[in-house]
Amino acid sequence: MRKILLSSIILLVGITFIGRLSYLQIFSFSPNQVLEDPAIKAVYDYPERGYIYDRNGELLVANQPAYDVMVIPREVKPLDTLDFCNLLGIDKERFVSQLKKARVYSPRLPSVLVPQLSKEDYGRLQEKMRRFEGFYIQKRSLRYYDTNSGANVLGYISEVNEWDLERNPSYAAGELKGTTGIEKEYETILRGRKGVKYIQKDRFNRDIGPYKNSTLDTLPEQGKQITVTIDKILQEYGEKLMTGKHGGVVALEPATGEILALISGPTYDPALLVGRERSRNYSKLHYDTITKPTFDRSILASQSPGSPFKTLNALVALQEGAITPETSIHCYNGFYVGKRKRGCHCGGGSRNLNSGIYLSCNAYFAGAFRKIYDQFPTSAEAMDVWEKHMKSFGLGTFLGYDLPTGRPGRIPNKEYYNRIYGEKRWSSSTIISNSIGQGEVEVTPIQLANMTAAIANRGHYFTPHVLKKIGAEDISIPEFTEAKHTTIDKKYFEPVVQGMAEVYRKGTAARLQIEGIEIAGKTGTVENFTRIDGVRTQLTDNSVFVAFAPVDNPKIAIAVYIENGYFGSRFAGHIASLMIEKYLKGEITRVDLEKRMLEKTLEKEYAKPYSGQPFKINERVW
Amino acid sequence: MSVSGKSVLKRLDWFSVLIYISLVFIGWINIYSSTFTEDNPSIFNFASLHGKQLFFIGTSAVAIIIILALEANFYERFSSLFYIISLALLLGLFVFGKTIAGATSWYDLGFFNLQPSEFAKVATALALAKYLSDIQTDIKRQKDQMVSILIILIPAFLIIPQPDPGSALVFFALIFVIFREGLPLYYLSIGVMVILIFILTLMFGTIWVAIILGLLLALFLLLKKPSFKVPIIPVTLIYVAIVLFSLSVNFVFNSVFEQRHRDRFGLWLRLEKDPKKMDEIRKTIGYNTYQSEKAIESGGFFGKGFLEGTRTKGDFVPEQHTDYIFSTVGEEWGFIGTATVVILFTLLLLRLVHLAERQKNAFSRMYGYGVISILFIHYFINIGMVTGVLPTIGIPLPFFSYGGSGLLFFTALLFIFLKLDANRLNELT
């Protein structure tokens, strides 16, 4: 026993050590050591974010340097706090609390102590910084905006969050990324790729040379500049006109689908979300739940289209042989659905396609809608055909444009009505409101603009998009460069376009004509409702207008949707007309019209539902 | 010199020699790596630590030749003299000693710092073997037990005040030799009991130790055969003695121990219950062990490669070329490297047990056990400390750690035994 005791102990100890070592080196070992190893420090070299230019090469977004005062809590030595605070221009409490926060985050990693110093402060601090161990100044690149417009379409950048870090290993904590708009959509192009240098450190945190002879290091890859389709002048002008109005304006180039302007009112200056005041401004904008400046109405507001939708019903009716341009329908200052009369403002009398459009006759389009359904044995079959035609204009779907948000709108189908009314328990009369763009159909302003572009092109459209060039190269993305054809034959468009042209000549927008430019358009006055304390309450009608110009070989298609602007020819019509003139002529000849638009706002209208008082709607404003 | 000379090489246990050479070689490779700097890559630079170690390896080789060339009975005959010289040298330190890092453990010989405690290990092993193998010594006799224990304790007590408690501890390992030769089992049992109760008291407190022990005793009384008569008075006395000892542990721990000792035990036994504070303690008081554990862990299965250990390069592990050399193996050679070293040590020790057991001569056998005990305790405590399973006790890893006296006397320790072993057939003639 005494002989084997020592051998047993030796063996036992050997096994224990092997066990301990396999626990340490096999089970506790984590492969991404390089990032945790205190002996290796990764130093990142950030490339500059790509600039953004407008369609004419005008600068929209560039970069500006900013200087953050950083702290590594572990390395902080006792210091003259008062002196340091004076130098930084912060009070002592803030300094202490920030330092504590940094220490809680990590004693060894750098945290921001004071973000985004001005250039002057930086100059003053730079030379004195050396006296304070553990603190240093880090240069950062922030966005600089050469415009005060386009906040929503351009988007903003912000610090990556936990979720991004988990999903995308190329981000590190504290880095910036595009969060909305173009900045988000084209993040990878704009961002480039950061370079990294691994440095070997000793235990005193001194550099002792490159790690693995720099074989793992990478060079930064510059972010590419991009050119977007936005027309800076038109965008800025549109936003100026939209002052004090809520709604969306979308202008497209019909021949290419390029988005010329994407305006949401109200908006904000993109510079607000840059720099020291960023977080304060952000909360102000984000928590403004009444006007919602960060809600991009041009692509997110899904509402009834109103009368512009009549043009599509006309096209479907023509395609299905339900009417010819000469078909005449009588208007009794309205039309009957069963025994109930629905009103019309056209003046009454006999209407054909042309006058039906330019006078926006409800009775005519209700009749045409019924005639479509009469072509088919059942309402359900008719509905299928109608839905197919409508969807071919890009309605009821996400259009596929290159912006990170959107709404599909709604083109109701037979399943939708079967659910509401039951199978075979609905007919064209039940859903007649859709004939005049009320009822269940919903569109976003960009869909309205796209539909207008499809009419302007007489039967096809290009998916709207904002990207024009990457670097110096034009894009060749098939999704954007190939035409999408509607299901309506080309020949049926001309009579509808003529009717839309008459809108300007003698119809609902006769007073909005621009000298020397022939425009085709369509007004819309949309009834709308809200709930106030649970009671369904009607608000002043939404003012809608779609137009394209010139009638032949159109250069611009535009949709304007103004909430509670009353008649389509008022706010929406004015804005559409002014923007077309600005875009095509470069200057405004109708100064009175422009002045009216710049001065009149709808703030009073928007305040009504929140006043708590009974209010009148559809008041005369001029 | 009749049979030896040419035949000593033939009879030498080459298996042990091969392991010895492997360990020294691997050790030197790792010393080179842990003291390596980009501007001093030359192997033969004697200003660098790895260059110096190479010189010590050469010195050891010369020592091996001398040891093998000398008569085998030279060691037995002069063992008492060596022992007296070593005690004198240890005493001399109080007057002439050179202080390095707070410990007065060296003689400054100009070109070389001699550490007499290393010499004392060899001398004590020899002296103990000599005393025990004497015909007049009977280990069953209490007086002889006391004398043999005294042989171990004297150098240990001379070393403690240097202060170098780690080296002093090594001498206690020689108890194994006495035990092998027939020291009654209860000495060892008492030793194990004392350590166990010490640890349990620190972990759970005297009250729990008393309660659990009482419960165990009650359980024993319940389950015992009715015929077995319990010697009530001795059992009670032992129980009281244990409780009193347990009480004294608290007193010793709190009043006699210094804070750094308390910290080491606290760290080892995880006495701090708050995990956050424990983590803090690991990174401050347990800095060395923490860093060496981390370095070993970061090596993974295959290691980072020779001269690629980032933590080694960054000097994160203190004393890495001496006591913590094993962490370099862990970082650069991974589990493959550390397991190889552990296996080499295990093989060497088992081989030496085998060699010791086959000795016909009692002196050779007992000296062999002395060698095994000393090598084993170093290996056990050192790797245990570096991998974090034992508290921090600063002793080197034999054949591995940087240091001239260490390497020289470990080599002497081993090769004297190999010489004795090679000579064992001559003893018969």
Boltz contact constraints between the chains, C-beta under 6 A:
constraints:
  - contact:
      token1: [A, 2]
      token2: [B, 180]
      max_distance: 6.0
  - contact:
      token1: [A, 6]
      token2: [B, 353]
      max_distance: 6.0
  - contact:
      token1: [A, 7]
      token2: [B, 353]
      max_distance: 6.0
  - contact:
      token1: [A, 10]
      token2: [B, 349]
      max_distance: 6.0
  - contact:
      token1: [A, 10]
      token2: [B, 350]
      max_distance: 6.0
  - contact:
      token1: [A, 13]
      token2: [B, 380]
      max_distance: 6.0
  - contact:
      token1: [A, 14]
      token2: [B, 342]
      max_distance: 6.0
  - contact:
      token1: [A, 14]
      token2: [B, 346]
      max_distance: 6.0
  - contact:
      token1: [A, 17]
      token2: [B, 342]
      max_distance: 6.0
  - contact:
      token1: [A, 17]
      token2: [B, 383]
      max_distance: 6.0
  - contact:
      token1: [A, 18]
      token2: [B, 339]
      max_distance: 6.0
  - contact:
      token1: [A, 18]
      token2: [B, 342]
      max_distance: 6.0
  - contact:
      token1: [A, 20]
      token2: [B, 387]
      max_distance: 6.0
  - contact:
      token1: [A, 20]
      token2: [B, 389]
      max_distance: 6.0
  - contact:
      token1: [A, 21]
      token2: [B, 335]
      max_distance: 6.0
  - contact:
      token1: [A, 21]
      token2: [B, 338]
      max_distance: 6.0
  - contact:
      token1: [A, 24]
      token2: [B, 296]
      max_distance: 6.0
  - contact:
      token1: [A, 24]
      token2: [B, 297]
      max_distance: 6.0
  - contact:
      token1: [A, 25]
      token2: [B, 299]
      max_distance: 6.0
  - contact:
      token1: [A, 25]
      token2: [B, 300]
      max_distance: 6.0
  - contact:
      token1: [A, 25]
      token2: [B, 335]
      max_distance: 6.0
  - contact:
      token1: [A, 26]
      token2: [B, 301]
      max_distance: 6.0
  - contact:
      token1: [A, 26]
      token2: [B, 335]
      max_distance: 6.0
  - contact:
      token1: [A, 28]
      token2: [B, 297]
      max_distance: 6.0
  - contact:
      token1: [A, 29]
      token2: [B, 300]
      max_distance: 6.0
  - contact:
      token1: [A, 33]
      token2: [B, 298]
      max_distance: 6.0
  - contact:
      token1: [A, 37]
      token2: [B, 310]
      max_distance: 6.0
  - contact:
      token1: [A, 39]
      token2: [B, 310]
      max_distance: 6.0
  - contact:
      token1: [A, 39]
      token2: [B, 311]
      max_distance: 6.0
  - contact:
      token1: [A, 39]
      token2: [B, 314]
      max_distance: 6.0
  - contact:
      token1: [A, 40]
      token2: [B, 310]
      max_distance: 6.0
  - contact:
      token1: [A, 200]
      token2: [B, 313]
      max_distance: 6.0
  - contact:
      token1: [A, 201]
      token2: [B, 314]
      max_distance: 6.0
  - contact:
      token1: [A, 202]
      token2: [B, 314]
      max_distance: 6.0
  - contact:
      token1: [A, 202]
      token2: [B, 315]
      max_distance: 6.0
  - contact:
      token1: [A, 203]
      token2: [B, 314]
      max_distance: 6.0
  - contact:
      token1: [A, 203]
      token2: [B, 315]
      max_distance: 6.0
  - contact:
      token1: [A, 203]
      token2: [B, 316]
      max_distance: 6.0
